[in-house]
Amino acid sequence: MIDLNIVLGEGLSNILFGMTKQDIIDLLGVPDKEYITDYDNHRLQYFDYKIELSLECNDEKLYRLGWIEVHNHNVLFFNKKLIGKKLDNVLQYLEKFIGHYTEIDDYNSFISYTYDKYELELIFEFGVLKNINFGHLFDSNDKPIYKIN
């Protein structure tokens, strides 16, 4: 198993934005579960890593990794394990590195804190961080910035 470290705009350790499904399979093996969303995104779930990877169709009609959902308590984010930690502690810690969140959405059973500049979403349930979701960044022409071609 590889160590996992969130790097905003790049990916999760050596799982990089812009990877194809085959790139991911070569790195992690066959996913435990795979499905297609209503938006035609291809989702790959890896149970041991507790991650879900979303491949999105780009302008070249290729599916590339564009969004990562992390549920793994051992993943590092700015050198600290944050999943499972209390809301106030997480927000206070992250403010040192990326500033203040830009939006809060209350979905009744969970609350989402968004950092638009970083394509980052934090999901809290019962006052603790349940998962971290983040995606590739965009250039000035609103094109995806991939870390792998």
Secondary structure, 3 states (H helix, E strand, C coil): CCCCEEECCCEECCEECCCCHHHHHHHHCCCCEEEECCCCCEEEEECCCCEEEEEEECCCCCEEEEEEEECCCCCEECCEECCCCEHHHHHHHHHHHHCCCCEEEECCCCEEEEEHHHCEEEEEECCEEEEEEEECEECCCCCEECCCC
